[in-house]
Amino acid sequence: MTQAVLVRRIAARPVVVFDALVTAEGIASWWGPDDLPVICATVDPRVNGGFRVRFRRLDGAEHECTGEFLEIVKPDHVVMSWRWADGGEPDEAGNVSRLEFILRAIDTGTELTLIHSALRTETSARSHEGGWAGALVKLLRRYPEPCTPGR
């Protein structure tokens, strides 16, 4: 099994970034690798609660992922199971992988570490890394101003 790991610095406090990870509105604003909106996002943000997100790529293809929240520690940590319900990376058909977000407060906001693990192949890991990199660009765009302590 292999993984994709990305680290980004976001100009918002961890509690603000946390909400973008566990609410339908937050997820809808940034998931999906291309600069297109999410079609549908449903979220039940509690341990064993589910999520489902459907998004469209620039080529018109739609993809849908689903899973459950495995760990939620506000505002520091979120772990989800992940599987492709429709579309997605062909190597991952039928596979359940693990998506982890670690949030660490820094002077300018939050350092977010995204780890997508238990992927089947290195090709799949690189594909997911590229997809998450595109999505994280949208998340960073949500918080363009430097974060100051107490804001």
Contacts in CASP RR format, 6 or more apart in sequence:
PFRMAT RR
TARGET T0000
AUTHOR 0000-0000-0000
METHOD contacts of the structure
MODEL  1
MTQAVLVRRIAARPVVVFDALVTAEGIASWWGPDDLPVICATVDPRVNGG
FRVRFRRLDGAEHECTGEFLEIVKPDHVVMSWRWADGGEPDEAGNVSRLE
FILRAIDTGTELTLIHSALRTETSARSHEGGWAGALVKLLRRYPEPCTPG
R
1 117 0 8 1.000
1 118 0 8 1.000
1 119 0 8 1.000
1 120 0 8 1.000
2 117 0 8 1.000
2 119 0 8 1.000
2 120 0 8 1.000
2 121 0 8 1.000
2 122 0 8 1.000
2 124 0 8 1.000
2 125 0 8 1.000
3 115 0 8 1.000
3 116 0 8 1.000
3 117 0 8 1.000
3 118 0 8 1.000
3 119 0 8 1.000
3 125 0 8 1.000
4 114 0 8 1.000
4 115 0 8 1.000
4 116 0 8 1.000
4 119 0 8 1.000
4 125 0 8 1.000
4 126 0 8 1.000
4 128 0 8 1.000
4 129 0 8 1.000
4 130 0 8 1.000
4 132 0 8 1.000
5 113 0 8 1.000
5 114 0 8 1.000
5 115 0 8 1.000
5 116 0 8 1.000
5 129 0 8 1.000
6 113 0 8 1.000
6 114 0 8 1.000
6 129 0 8 1.000
6 132 0 8 1.000
6 133 0 8 1.000
6 136 0 8 1.000
7 111 0 8 1.000
7 112 0 8 1.000
7 113 0 8 1.000
7 114 0 8 1.000
8 111 0 8 1.000
8 112 0 8 1.000
8 114 0 8 1.000
8 136 0 8 1.000
8 139 0 8 1.000
8 140 0 8 1.000
9 106 0 8 1.000
9 108 0 8 1.000
9 109 0 8 1.000
9 110 0 8 1.000
9 111 0 8 1.000
9 112 0 8 1.000
10 17 0 8 1.000
10 109 0 8 1.000
10 110 0 8 1.000
10 111 0 8 1.000
10 112 0 8 1.000
10 139 0 8 1.000
10 140 0 8 1.000
10 143 0 8 1.000
11 108 0 8 1.000
11 109 0 8 1.000
11 140 0 8 1.000
11 143 0 8 1.000
11 144 0 8 1.000
11 145 0 8 1.000
11 146 0 8 1.000
11 147 0 8 1.000
12 109 0 8 1.000
12 110 0 8 1.000
12 142 0 8 1.000
12 143 0 8 1.000
12 147 0 8 1.000
13 75 0 8 1.000
13 105 0 8 1.000
13 109 0 8 1.000
13 110 0 8 1.000
13 147 0 8 1.000
13 150 0 8 1.000
13 151 0 8 1.000
14 75 0 8 1.000
14 76 0 8 1.000
14 103 0 8 1.000
14 104 0 8 1.000
14 105 0 8 1.000
14 109 0 8 1.000
14 110 0 8 1.000
15 74 0 8 1.000
15 75 0 8 1.000
16 110 0 8 1.000
16 143 0 8 1.000
17 75 0 8 1.000
17 103 0 8 1.000
17 110 0 8 1.000
17 112 0 8 1.000
17 139 0 8 1.000
17 143 0 8 1.000
18 74 0 8 1.000
18 75 0 8 1.000
18 76 0 8 1.000
18 78 0 8 1.000
18 103 0 8 1.000
19 26 0 8 1.000
20 26 0 8 1.000
20 27 0 8 1.000
20 29 0 8 1.000
20 30 0 8 1.000
20 139 0 8 1.000
20 142 0 8 1.000
21 27 0 8 1.000
21 78 0 8 1.000
21 101 0 8 1.000
22 43 0 8 1.000
22 45 0 8 1.000
22 69 0 8 1.000
22 72 0 8 1.000
22 78 0 8 1.000
23 43 0 8 1.000
23 45 0 8 1.000
24 41 0 8 1.000
24 42 0 8 1.000
24 43 0 8 1.000
25 41 0 8 1.000
26 41 0 8 1.000
27 38 0 8 1.000
27 41 0 8 1.000
27 43 0 8 1.000
27 51 0 8 1.000
27 53 0 8 1.000
28 37 0 8 1.000
28 38 0 8 1.000
28 40 0 8 1.000
28 41 0 8 1.000
28 53 0 8 1.000
29 38 0 8 1.000
29 138 0 8 1.000
29 139 0 8 1.000
29 142 0 8 1.000
30 135 0 8 1.000
30 136 0 8 1.000
30 138 0 8 1.000
30 139 0 8 1.000
30 142 0 8 1.000
31 38 0 8 1.000
31 41 0 8 1.000
31 53 0 8 1.000
31 55 0 8 1.000
31 135 0 8 1.000
32 38 0 8 1.000
32 53 0 8 1.000
32 55 0 8 1.000
32 57 0 8 1.000
32 63 0 8 1.000
32 131 0 8 1.000
32 134 0 8 1.000
32 135 0 8 1.000
32 138 0 8 1.000
33 57 0 8 1.000
33 130 0 8 1.000
33 131 0 8 1.000
33 132 0 8 1.000
33 133 0 8 1.000
33 134 0 8 1.000
33 135 0 8 1.000
34 56 0 8 1.000
34 57 0 8 1.000
34 58 0 8 1.000
34 134 0 8 1.000
35 58 0 8 1.000
35 138 0 8 1.000
36 55 0 8 1.000
36 56 0 8 1.000
36 57 0 8 1.000
36 58 0 8 1.000
37 55 0 8 1.000
38 53 0 8 1.000
38 54 0 8 1.000
38 55 0 8 1.000
39 54 0 8 1.000
39 55 0 8 1.000
39 56 0 8 1.000
39 62 0 8 1.000
40 52 0 8 1.000
40 53 0 8 1.000
40 54 0 8 1.000
41 51 0 8 1.000
41 52 0 8 1.000
41 53 0 8 1.000
41 54 0 8 1.000
42 50 0 8 1.000
42 51 0 8 1.000
42 52 0 8 1.000
42 53 0 8 1.000
43 50 0 8 1.000
43 51 0 8 1.000
44 50 0 8 1.000
44 51 0 8 1.000
44 69 0 8 1.000
45 51 0 8 1.000
45 69 0 8 1.000
45 72 0 8 1.000
46 69 0 8 1.000
46 72 0 8 1.000
47 69 0 8 1.000
47 70 0 8 1.000
47 71 0 8 1.000
47 72 0 8 1.000
48 68 0 8 1.000
48 69 0 8 1.000
49 68 0 8 1.000
49 69 0 8 1.000
50 66 0 8 1.000
50 67 0 8 1.000
50 68 0 8 1.000
50 69 0 8 1.000
51 66 0 8 1.000
51 67 0 8 1.000
51 68 0 8 1.000
51 69 0 8 1.000
51 80 0 8 1.000
52 64 0 8 1.000
52 65 0 8 1.000
52 66 0 8 1.000
52 67 0 8 1.000
52 85 0 8 1.000
53 64 0 8 1.000
53 65 0 8 1.000
53 66 0 8 1.000
54 62 0 8 1.000
54 63 0 8 1.000
54 64 0 8 1.000
54 86 0 8 1.000
55 62 0 8 1.000
55 63 0 8 1.000
55 64 0 8 1.000
56 62 0 8 1.000
56 63 0 8 1.000
57 63 0 8 1.000
61 87 0 8 1.000
62 86 0 8 1.000
62 87 0 8 1.000
63 84 0 8 1.000
63 86 0 8 1.000
63 87 0 8 1.000
63 88 0 8 1.000
64 84 0 8 1.000
64 85 0 8 1.000
64 86 0 8 1.000
64 87 0 8 1.000
65 82 0 8 1.000
65 83 0 8 1.000
65 84 0 8 1.000
65 85 0 8 1.000
65 88 0 8 1.000
66 82 0 8 1.000
66 83 0 8 1.000
66 85 0 8 1.000
67 80 0 8 1.000
67 81 0 8 1.000
67 82 0 8 1.000
67 83 0 8 1.000
67 96 0 8 1.000
68 80 0 8 1.000
68 81 0 8 1.000
69 78 0 8 1.000
69 79 0 8 1.000
69 80 0 8 1.000
70 79 0 8 1.000
70 80 0 8 1.000
70 81 0 8 1.000
70 98 0 8 1.000
71 77 0 8 1.000
71 78 0 8 1.000
71 79 0 8 1.000
72 78 0 8 1.000
72 79 0 8 1.000
75 103 0 8 1.000
76 102 0 8 1.000
76 103 0 8 1.000
76 104 0 8 1.000
77 100 0 8 1.000
77 101 0 8 1.000
77 102 0 8 1.000
77 103 0 8 1.000
78 100 0 8 1.000
78 101 0 8 1.000
79 98 0 8 1.000
79 99 0 8 1.000
79 100 0 8 1.000
79 101 0 8 1.000
80 98 0 8 1.000
80 99 0 8 1.000
80 100 0 8 1.000
81 96 0 8 1.000
81 97 0 8 1.000
81 98 0 8 1.000
81 99 0 8 1.000
82 96 0 8 1.000
82 97 0 8 1.000
82 98 0 8 1.000
82 99 0 8 1.000
82 116 0 8 1.000
83 92 0 8 1.000
83 94 0 8 1.000
83 95 0 8 1.000
83 96 0 8 1.000
83 97 0 8 1.000
84 92 0 8 1.000
84 93 0 8 1.000
84 94 0 8 1.000
84 95 0 8 1.000
89 119 0 8 1.000
89 124 0 8 1.000
89 127 0 8 1.000
89 128 0 8 1.000
91 119 0 8 1.000
91 120 0 8 1.000
91 121 0 8 1.000
91 123 0 8 1.000
91 124 0 8 1.000
91 127 0 8 1.000
92 119 0 8 1.000
92 120 0 8 1.000
92 124 0 8 1.000
95 118 0 8 1.000
95 119 0 8 1.000
95 120 0 8 1.000
96 118 0 8 1.000
97 116 0 8 1.000
97 117 0 8 1.000
97 118 0 8 1.000
97 119 0 8 1.000
98 115 0 8 1.000
98 116 0 8 1.000
98 117 0 8 1.000
98 118 0 8 1.000
99 114 0 8 1.000
99 115 0 8 1.000
99 116 0 8 1.000
100 113 0 8 1.000
100 114 0 8 1.000
100 115 0 8 1.000
100 116 0 8 1.000
100 117 0 8 1.000
101 112 0 8 1.000
101 113 0 8 1.000
101 114 0 8 1.000
102 112 0 8 1.000
102 113 0 8 1.000
102 115 0 8 1.000
103 110 0 8 1.000
103 111 0 8 1.000
103 112 0 8 1.000
104 110 0 8 1.000
104 111 0 8 1.000
104 113 0 8 1.000
107 149 0 8 1.000
108 146 0 8 1.000
108 147 0 8 1.000
109 147 0 8 1.000
110 147 0 8 1.000
112 136 0 8 1.000
112 139 0 8 1.000
114 132 0 8 1.000
114 136 0 8 1.000
116 125 0 8 1.000
116 128 0 8 1.000
116 129 0 8 1.000
116 132 0 8 1.000
119 125 0 8 1.000
119 128 0 8 1.000
END
